[in-house]
Amino acid sequence: MARLMIKTSATLLVATFLLLTAAEASFDYAGAFDKCLQFFEAQRSGKLPADHGVKWRGDSALTDGFSQGVDLVGGYYDSGDHVKFGFPMAYAVTMLSWGVLEFEKEMVAANNLRRALDAIRWGTNYFIKAHTEPNGLWVQVGDGDSDHLCWERAEDMTTPRTAFKIDRNHPGSEVAGETAAALAAAAKAFKPYDSMYSDLLLLHAKQLFTFADTFRGRYDDSLQSAKKFYPSASGYQDELLWSAAWLYEATGDEGYLQYVSQNAEAFGGTGWAVLEFSWDNKYAGLQVLLSKVLFEGGSAGYADTLKQYQAKAEFFLCACLQKNNGHNIQMTPGGLLYVDDWNNMQYVSSSTFLLTVYADYLAVSHGTLKCPDGEVKPAEILKFAKSQVDYILGKNPKGMSYMVGYGSYFPTHVHHRGASIPSIYDMKSTVGCMDGFDKYYNSKGNDPNVLHGAIVGGPDGNDGFVDDRCNYQHAEPTLAGNAPICGVFARLASEPTDTSDNTPAYSPPHDSSPSKGSPLEFVHTVTNSWKTTGVEYYRHVVTAKNTCGHPITYLKLHVKELSGPIYGLTSTHEKDMYEFPSWLTTLGAGEQLTIVYIQGGPAAKISVVSYKTA
């Protein structure tokens, strides 16, 4: 009886803790976004810039490629090791870029757009170096087998840095296609900020797509050293469609849209209904990206095929939402999508991204997702995506954040060489290949360096997790796992506090409100009037002066009773709601924003809904 009482008390304590965790869970998504970007800084290879934020990292691999007559310094280490695998690295850059394209305003509001672009540029600069000829691409530096024999810091690296290349005699359509997609997506992301660099990226993207398509072949047949670590289970046809879709997105050239339409059936784009989206299998991402073309009305002549792509996209999304007539993605008892026991969080990350962007596409078009088991509104899709993010950040049966450095309870024995060994700035003596295993890999001590932002592989199918460096299936972070969800953190940071039914609304957050006094002083003036077909029209000019005493970094306005066009503001997906124009990120104290609109009848009414100050 005493034993039963003790067990019951322990159960009640656990239950109480979980209830408190759930009740108090109010996550700092902007902080998670910041940390997500920190992880990419920690994974940098090469000569680090002066403003590098991860102070325990130093320069490393400064002669990569030199023995083969090529400069391959730079890029990213893949995960907890020091191999630069080009295939998942390119996927990570594609997803970082897609995040910027979808959530640019939200990243601006979180004051981290520049760092997101820096993370992309660190990868694209490396790809430009690696693309040494139109039909040649260096796709890997280092060998997984030899690298895994040592446990040492990147700064002390002694393992061979052999570089591997694909060319017309040794094709690799997957990695060439994915690199083309990464460069095309990045080209569009950089276009408003660095048009010359954008043009350079696009040039390389077009050449790599032609190379991938002309000399078709599986990259892991040409590159045996990659086969054990990143084999291409889905083949290369998804990457050919994916890269063509991204080139259409970046250029608007209908030749690429024609390519994805003509090859839709033969390459599986409209035939594959999948239950995962990953560095290997691009079909779900491709199908969502091409659905965007439909939503934006740019599908002239290709609508029928694009609708087939969209149908497959919605199969995947309904499967995530558990509304696909039994053909659903498995979930853990705690509510996490569960695709694979090995680094399952990468699938959670990528699925959550697709759910989030599709929710936004539907919201703009005022549509719903029609699943076999019922219709789902955009806000409900976003709510489910948020549940996955919240699980990662700590709303789970263990109460653990699976993002390292976020919250107070997170993995402290990450399967990562750099995190587990004291920094070169704290311990200057070299750590030898085997010494690292003896002293650090098998150590029970916490990581001396916190790998901020790293999302580890995550729990097993029953929400269990063992925080052990040897547990590489669950305790190792990857580029591919982190990249898709970075933008989602920024997107959720723009959401207000949950409503009573816990369903997110579609508007950014605010740290001030009109009830505390408007931060702007509006002055309305009519500067011109004229008659057209008997109707009197007026040109209204409104100056909005920042009177709050602080720079305003985010602004949301409600423009009521507007009947004509408006200039100087950017429309949101909500009715009558507007934000800063794309060219303005901050309105300094005392500065003015000019708004112009034209309409007949009385003036529109403009009010502040929410704003953020620096």
N, C-alpha and C positions, 0 to 999 in steps of 0.2 A: 504493500500500500504506500509506504514512504517513497519507494522508487517511482511509483506511478505519479504521486503528487509532485515530485521534483521534475519529472519529465513534462507534466502538464504545465507547470510554472514556466519552464524553459520555453515551451511552445508559445505560451501567452506572451512572454517577453519578445520572442522573435516576431510574433504577429503584431504586437504593439509597435515594434520598431519599424516594420514594413508599412503599417498604417501611417505612422508619423512621416516616414520617408515619402509616401505617396501624397500625403496631405500637404507637406511642406515643399514638394518638388516645384520649384519655380526656376527654370534653368536659364543660365546666362548664355544664350546662343551666340551673341556677339563675341563673348569671351572664348567660346568653343571654336568659332571661326578663326579668331586670332591664333589660338593654339594649333589648329589644323595647319595653318600656314607655317607655324614654327617647325612642325615636323619636316616639312620640305626643306627648310633651311638646315636642319640637322642631317639630312640625307645628301647634302651637296658634296660632290666630289670636285677636286681641283683646287685652284687658287681662290680663296674666299675673299669677298670684298671687305672694305674697311668697315662698312656698316652692318656686317654680319651679326645677327642677333643671338645666335647660340654660342655663348662664350666658351663652352667647353670643347668645341670643335676647332680644329686647325686645318691648315692646308694638307692635301693628300693626293696621291696618284698623279704627280706633276709630270710624269713622263709617259703617260698612257698613249700607246700608239707609236711612240718614237722609234722603237725597234723595227717597226714595219713601215717607217717613212711617212707617217701621217700623224697629225696633231689631234688626239682624241681626249685631251684634258677637259674635264668638266662633266656635265650631266649629273645624274643621280645614282646613288647606290640603291639597289632594289628594295632591300628589306633589312634584316638584321645582319646580313653579310655584306661583302664588298664587290660583288659582281654588278656590272652595269648591263642589264638585260634590256636591249632596245625595244623589244615588243611590248612588255608591260609598261616601260617608261613612256613610250609614245602614247599608249592608251591613257595613262595618267595625265599627260599634257592635253590630250583631246578633251578629257573630262573637266580639267581645270578651266580650259578655254570655254567649253560649253557653259560652265557655271558662270563665268564672267558675262557671256552673252545673254544669259537668261536673267541674271540677278545683279546686273551692273549697278543700278540705283541703290539696291540694298547694300552692296559692298561699299559704295560711296558713303552711305549713311553710317556704316560701321567703321568708317575711316581706314579701310584696308584694301581698297581697289588697287592702289599702287603696288602693295606687297603681293597681291594675287597675280598681277601682271609680271612682277619680278620673278615669281615662281615659274610662270609659263616661260618667260624669256630664258631662264637658266636651262630649261630643257631644249627650247628651240635653237638657242645658240649652239648647243652641242649637236643637234641634228644637222644643222648647216655644215658644221665641221665634218660630220660623218658622211655627208653626201658629197663625195669627192669627184664624182662623175655622173652624168645623166643616168647611166645604167649600172650604178654601183653604190652600195651603202654599207658602211661599217655598222654592224648591228649588235655587237657584244664585246665587252672588254672584261677579261678575267674568266676563269673556268670554275664552275660550281664545285666540281669534285675536289680540286686542289684548294680552293678557297675554304671549303668546309673542313679541311684538315687542320686549320689554324683558328685560334680564338685570340685575335689581336686587334688593336685600334687601327683605324684607317691610316692614321698618321705614322704608324710603325710598320705598315704592310710589307710582308716579305714574300707573299704568294705571287706566282707568275701572272703577268698582266697581258696575256696573249689576246690579241684582237682578232675578231672574226668578221668576215665580209660576205655579202651576197652580190652576185653580178649576173650577167646574162647566161653564164654557164653553170652557175649555182644559184638558181632563183629562190626568191623568198617573198611570195606575193603577200603573205599575211603582214610581215613586218614592214615591207615597203608601202603597202596600202595603209597600214595604221599610222606610219610616220607621215604619209601624205595627208591623212585626215587630221593629224595633230597640227601640222603646219598650216593647213587651210583654215581650221577652226581658230588657231592663234592669229592668223592673218586678219580675220574678221574682228577679233577682239582688239587688236592693236590699231586697226584702221583709223579710229578717231583720234588716236594719241601719237602715233608714229607711222605716218603713211608710207615713208620710204622703207622702213623695216617690214611693214605689212606687205608691200610689193615684193620684197626679197623672199619672204616666206612663201608667198603664193607661187613664185617662180619655181622654187624647189618642190612645192606640193604638186604642181602640175607635172613636172618631170618624173617625180616618184610614182605618181599614179600611172603614167604611161609605161614606166618600167614595170610596175607590178602587173599591169594588164597585158603587156606585150610578151613578157617572159614569165609565163605562169608556172608556178610550182610551189610546193609546200616548203616553208622555210626550215622546218625541223628535219626534212630530208637532206637539205643542204648543210645544216648546222647540227650535227649530232650532239655537240656539247650542250645545246639548249633543250634537247628532247626530253631529258630526265626532269628538267625543272619547269619548263614552260612549253609543253607539247601542244600542237594545234589540233585539238579534237574536232573542231567544227570546220576545219579546212580553211581555204583562203577566199572562198567566194563571198562570204559575209564582209570581209575587209575590202574587197573590190567595190561592192555596193556601198559600203559605209564611206569609203574615201570619195567616191563619186558624189554621194549625197552631200558631203561636207564641202566639196568643191563647188557644187551648185549653191550651197548656202553662202559661200564666201564670194562667189563671182556673179551669180544670177545667170550664168551661161546655160541655156536650155539643153545644150549638148550633153551635159552631165545628167540632167533630169531624164533625157531620152535614154541614156545608158541604164539608169536604174529601172526605167520602165521596160525597156526591151529585154533586159536580163532578169527581170523580177522572178519569173517562173523558173528559168533554167538554173539560177543561182540560189534559189530557195528563199528569196526575200518575201514572196507572198505565199510560200508553201510551208515554211517552218513556223510552227506555233511553239514557242519555247517557254521554259520556266526558269530561266536565268539570264542575266546580262553581266558580262564579265570581260576581262582583258582578252579572252579567247573567243567568246561567242557574242557577236555584235548585233545579232538579229533584232532583239527587242529594242535596243537603242536606235538602230536604223529605222525600224518601223515607227517609233515615236517621232524621230526627226523628220521623216517624210510626212507624217500626219500633220506636222506643223505647217508644211507647204499647203496642205488643204485648208487648214484654219486661216491661213493668211491670204487665201484666194489666188495663189500663184501657180495654179495647176492646169492652166489652159491646155487642153489636148491630152492630159495624162490623168484626169480625175478618176477614171474607172480603176486604173492600176493603183493609184495612190489610196483609194478607198480599200483595196485589198490589203495593202500594207497596214492601213489603219485598223482593219479588222483584227489582224494578228497582233498589233500593238495592244488593242483592247483586251484580247485574250490574256496576254501577259499581265496587264494591270488588274483585270478581274481576278486572276489567279492569286495575285498578291493580296487582294482585298477579301479573299475567301468567298467569292461570289461567282465562281466559274463552274457551277454544276458538278462539283466533286473534283474537277481537274485543277486543284489548287496547290500552291506552294505550301509545304509543310510548315507548321509553326511550333515553337516550343510551348510548354505549358504556361510560361510567363509572357507569351505574346510576341516573340521575336520570329521573324521569317527565318526558316532554316532550310538551306539548300545543300550544304555539304559540311562535314565535320571538320575539314581542313580550312582554316581561315574563313569561316562562314560570314564574318562581318563584311568581307568585300562584296558579297552578294546583297547583304542588307543595305550597304552604302549605295550601290548602283541602282538597286530597285527603288530605294527611297528617292533618289534623284529623279528617276523617270516618273514616279507618282507625283512628285511635287511640280515638275514642269507641266505635266499633262493636266493637273488640276488648274494651273494658271491658264493654259490654252483654253480649257473649257469655260473658265470664268469669263475670259474676254469675249468668247463667242456666245455666252449665256446658254451653254449646253450642259448635258449630263452624260455620265458614262453608263451605257446600257449593258448591264451584265446579265447572264442567264438567270441569276438569282436576284435580280432587281436593279433598279436604277440607283446610281450613286451621284450625289451632288459634288461639285468641286470642293466645297468646304469639308465634306466628309472624307474625300480622298486626302486632303491636306491633313485632316485630323489623324488618319491612319499613318501617314508619313511621319507626322510629329510623334506618334506613339513609338515608332522605331527609333527615332532620334533620342527620345526621352529614355528609352531602354538603354541605349548606348551610354547615356550620360548619368545613369544611376537609378532609373525607375524600373527596377527589375528585382527578381526574388532574392538576389544576393545583396542588393543595395549598393552595388559596386559600379563605379564609372569604368567603362572599358576604353575610355580615352585617358591616356596617361597624363597626369598633372592636372586633370580637371576634378574639382571637388576635393574631398578629404580622404576618400577611400578609392584607390585605383591600383592597378598592378604595379608592383615594385620590384619584380624579378622578370623583366622583359627579355625575351630572346633577341638580344641586340648587343653586338660587340661593344660599340662605342658607349652605350649606356651603362654597361656592366663593369667597365674598367675605368679607374680614375683618369681624369683628363690629363693630357700632356702638360698642361699648365700647373697641375697639382702634383704630378709625379713625372718628372722629366726622364727617368730611366726607361729604356726600351722594354716593352713587354714582348717576350719571345712567343713564337708560334704555339708551343706546347705549354709554356708558363701560363698563358691565358686560360687554358682549360683547368689547370691545377688550382690556380689562385682565384679565378673569377667566375668561370662558367659553372663550376660545381659549388661555388660559395652560396651559403644560405643568407648572406647579408643582402640588404637592399641595394638597388642600383645606386652607385655614387653620383650618377648624372641622370637627372629626370628628363626623359625623352618627351617633352611637352607636346601634346597634340597627337601622339601616335595612337591610332586605334588598333588594338591587338586583335588577334584572330577571333576571340570571343568565346562564349560558353558552348557547351555541348548541347545535344538535343533535349536535355532535361534541365537546362539552365544552370548546369554545374560548371565550375571553373576552378582549375588548380593554378595558383600563381607560382609557377616554377619555370626557370629558364630552360630546362630540358623539355618543357611542354611546348615545343615549337609549333605544333599544329594550332594551338590556341593562344600562345603568348607572344607570337611574332607579328609585328606590324608590317605593312607593305605599302608601296606607292599606290598600287591599284586599289587598295582598300580605303585609303584616305582621300584620294582625289575627287571621287564623285560627290562626296557628302560635304566638302568644304563650302560649296555654294549654297547648299541646303541650310547650313547653319546661318549664313547671311540672310537667306530668305525668311527663316523663322524669327530672326532677330527683328524683322520689320513688322511682326504680328503684335497686336495688342494683347493684354492679359486675357486669358481664356474667359469666354462668357459662361454663364451658369451651367449650360449643357456641355461645356468643354469643347465646343466646336469653334475652331478659329474663324475669325472674320477676315475679310480681305482688305486690311489696311495696315500701314506701318505703325510702329510703336510711337509713343511720345513721352518725353519727360516733363513736358509742360502742357497746359491746356488753356483754352480761352477763359475758363472760369477763374484762372489766376491772373487774368489781364492779358490782352492781346499783345504780342510782341511787335506788331506792325501798326503803323499809322497810315490809313488809306486816304488818298486825295483823289477824287473823281473829277475829270474834266471832259467836256464834249469839244472836240477840236474841229469837227467838220460834219456837214449833213447834206443829203441829196435825196432826190426822189427817183425811184425806178418803178415803172408800171403803177404809178399812183401811190406807192408806199414810201413813207419817209424813213430814211436810214441815217443812223448816227455813228460817228467814229468816237468811241470812248477811250480815253487814256487814263489809266489808274496808276499812280505811283504808290508803292508800298515801302515805307521807310522803316528800317529796323530800329525800334526804340527801346529794346529790352536791355541794351547795354552789353550784350555778348554776341559773338558771331553765331549766326544760325546755320547749322550744318544740314538740317532737314526741315522741309516745310510742306504741309499738306493744306490745301485750300478747298473750300466748298464754294462753287460759283453757281448760285441759284438764279433761275429765270433767265438763263443765257439762251438766246435763240439764233445767234450767228456765230461766225468763226472767232477764235481767240488766239492771240499770239503772245509769246513770252512765257508760256507755261507748258508743261507736258501733261497730257491726260493720263490718268491711271485707268485700271480696269473697272473702277467703280464709277457709277453714274454721278456726274457733276463734280468729280473730285480731280484735283490737279496738284502737281508737284513742281519743284524747280525745273527750269528748262535743262536739257542735257548738258549744256555748256557751263552751267553754274552749279558749283558744289557748296559754296559758302557765301552767305550775305553778311558782310562785316557790320559791326555796330555803327549805326548812323548812315549806312549805305542804303540805296534805293533799288528796288526792282520795278521795272516798267512793264505794265500789262496793257495790251491793246485788244479791243474787241469791237465788232461791228454788228449792229442789230437795229431793228425797228422797235418802236415802243419804249417803255421805261428802261432805266439802267438795270443791269444785273446786280445782284447782291453778293458781295465777296466777304467771306469770313474765314478765320483760321480754325482748322480742325485740330491740328497737332503740329508740334515743331520740336526740334532738338537744338541745343546750344553746345558750343565747344567747351 
